Every structure is written in structure tokens, then in C-alpha cells.
Amino acid sequence: MAEYGRLIDGTVLEFERLLPGPIERVWEYFVNPDLRQKWFCAGKTDDHAGGTLTLSFDHTRISSAPPPKKYADDQGGDFDCEILVYEPPHRLDFSWPSEQGNPPTEVSVQLSERDGQVHLLLRHTRLESAEFINGASAGWHAHLDLLEDNLYGRKVTDFWPLHTALEDEYARRLG
């Protein structure tokens, strides 16, 4: 499995990780706001397709370092996303806010059991600009690293320094 995300067909970003199970525990880190805020963001999750997944971002929960200058004004806020697929504990798909009024992008989280671990396949689709792709690549990679830290019981990495390094690396890798 690749540590770095892959860009497929120029509009689909894909990440794979092997995580410690059980699968129900990993699922809870995606749908339980108290667990999700430890690696990503808080916010309610309805338990059905057609419901709402609220992404309540507050990066001060996951980073003691200040944000990079370009993100200084973008430190929080709530986004209501539509849940497109809700199949516990295997699949969660939801819409994602896009750039400048374009149709939403979509995120798919698929979990399966593999050799006593949990295989995570995360796809972010319908990406449009190089800047959006680079930010999403660094963001998902950093957040998934924090998820791993939580699941393995390790000291959680500081988000912003990690994100900044990854943004530079993805700019190099993806051009």
C-alpha cells in the first residue's frame, strides 16, 4: 500500500491504509463526533443515507502550532454535507464543499477486514483545480496520519506542521 495518496484520472484522489481493528472501532472514528474530532473534525452524523454529516472544523483541537499564513483566516466553521451512502461498518460516502460555487465533490470511505486489520480506502472524487487537489492531498494525508496515531495509541502528531510539509511534498509529486 502506498503511504502517499494517488491521483487517478486527474480528478480522483485515493488513499489506502491498514489500521488496527476491529472494524467497528475504526467506523466509530468516522461517525462518532467525539472520536472524529481527535483526528479530523467534530459535528453530528445522521445514521442514514440522505441525512447530514456536519463537519465542524476547529484545528486548534489537533494542532498547537499556528496555521500557515494562507490558512490563517480559515480555522473553523461548519459544513453540512449530504450522506450519500451509510452502510455500517463498511461504507460512508458524503458530499464535500467545492470551490467557488461548483457542484460538491464527493468522499467515499470504505472499510474491510484484511488479515486481522482494517483496510481503509478513501476516495475524494470530482476534484477540479490543482490547488484544490494539492490541499486535499495534504489534508487527507495529515488527517489520516492523526487517525492512525489515535488508533495505535501513539502521541498524536501536530497537524499544521505535518500538513505544511505534506503540501510541499504533494506539490512536488503532483506538479
N, C-alpha and C positions, 0 to 999 in steps of 0.2 A: 504494500500500500504506500502511496506517496504521502509524504509529510505535507507537501505544498498542494494547494488547490490546483486544479487543471481547468483551463478554458477550452470548452468544446464548442466548435462551430461559431466562435466569436460572440455568442450570446448566452452561453450556459456555463456557469461556474460550478465545479464539482469538488467535494471534499469527501474523503473516506478516513475513518478512524476505527481502531479496535479498542473497545472500552471494557472495563471490568463490569460484570453483571451483578445481579441478574437484570434482565431486560426491563422489568417493571421499574427498577430503581432508575435506570437511565431515562426511561419515559417520564418519570416524575420530574426530572431535572428540566424537561421541556415544557411541562404543563402546570406544574405547581409554582405559583409566583414566588413563594418564599425560597425555593431551591433555585429557580431560574435567575433570580436577582443576584445570586452569588457568582454567576459567570456571564450573565448577559443583561437581562433587564427584568423588572417586575411587571405586574399587570395581570389582570384576570384572563382566564382561559375558559370559554364555554366548552362543554363536553360533547359537541356535535357539529357536523358539517353545516355550514350556513350561519354558525354562531360567530362570535367575535373573540379575537385574540388581541388584547390590548398590550402594546409594547410600551412600557413606562421606563424610559431611559433616564438614568442618573449615574453617570460614570464615576462620581465620587464614591460610589459603593464598591467599585472594583479597581480604582486607581487612586493612589495618594499623590502621584505626580500630576502636575498641571497638564492640560491638553495642549497639543501643538497649536500654534497661532491660528492656523486655518480652521480649527475646530473649536476655538475659544468661545464662540457665540452659539455653539450647537451642543450644549452639555446636557440637555434634558428635553423632556417633552413626552407626550403620549401620542401614539399612533394606533388607531383602530384598524385591524386587519381582518379580512374575512377568512374564516376557517373553511377551506375547500375540501379537505379530507380529514376525518378524525377516526382512526382505527387503532385504539389502544391494544397493546403497547407497541404497535408496529409502524404506524404511519401518521404523520401530521403534515398537511400541506396548508399553506396560507398565503394570502396576498401580501405584498410588501410595497410601501410607498415608492413611487418612482420620481424621476426628475421632472421638474417644471411642468406638472400637469399631464404628463404622459400616462398612458394606462399603467396600472400597477404591474410590477414584476411579481414573480411567484417563488416561494421557497418550499421545498419538499424535504422532509426529514423521514428517512426510512431506517428502521431498526430491525435487525435479525440476529438470531443466535448463531454463533460460529465458534466451534471448538472451545466451549466454556466461556467465551467472551461475547460481547455485543458488537456487531458490525454496524457502524453508523455510515449512512450515505446521505449527504446533504447536497442538494442541488438548488442553486439560485438561477432562475431562468428569465428570459426576456430582458436581459441586460442590454443597454443601448450605447453608452458612451465609454470611452477608455477611462475617463476619470471615475465614473461610477463603478466600473469593473475593478479598477485598482483599489478603490476604497472598500468595496465589498470583499475583495480577496483578502486584504489585510485585516478587515474587521472580523470576518468569519473565522479566519485562521487564528487570530488572537483570542476570540471568544471561545473557540473550541479547545485551545490550549488551556484556558481557565476552567472549562468544563472538565477536562482531563485531570487538572490539579485537584479539583473538588472530588471527583470520583475516586481518585487514588489516595486521597487524604494527604496530599502534599501542600506545602506552603503555596498559596495562590500568587501567581506572577502578577506584577503591577501592569495594568492594561495599557496605559498610554505609552510608556517606553517600548513595550513589545509591539504595539500597533505601529509606532513610528518606524521601527526597524523593519517590520514586515512590509510596510507601504513602500519603502525604498527598495526592498528585495523584489516585491511584485512588479514595481515599475521596471526594474532591470529584466526580470524574467519575461514579462508580458509585452514589454516595449511600450 
